[in-house]
Amino acid sequence: MPIIRRRKIWWEGVPDASSYVVYVSRDGNAFSPGNFAWESTPGILCRSVAGKTDLIIPDEWPEFPMEPGTYYVGITARDDLGNQSDPFVSSALFRFHAPPTPPRAGIESL
């Protein structure tokens, strides 16, 4: 069984936030002020998080994209009334697949 490294997305908590929403997209332009529409943004997946300020990928978000590549992650704070902040956006390379097994190997006497 290959070793697949998990990733942790984290953020600092803010006063008055009752939960957070984590968004992911391959397109960084989706987070531009003219394009970003919170949960209604085309091409963005989101996950609500309450009671903590981190998310382990893929364990706690199995719908997170598994295709290797650079992903943009936005995090918003949400209050009890459903108001959400602008997103804090960062990006990183995600890869949840191990490289292939070497095709040949051997042991020789020297």
Secondary structure, DSSP 8 states (H G I E B T S, - for coil): ------EEEE----TT-SEEEEEEES-GGGGSTTT--GGG-TT-EEEEE-S-SEEEETTT-TTS--S-EEEEEEEEEE-TT--B---EEEEEEE--S-----S-------
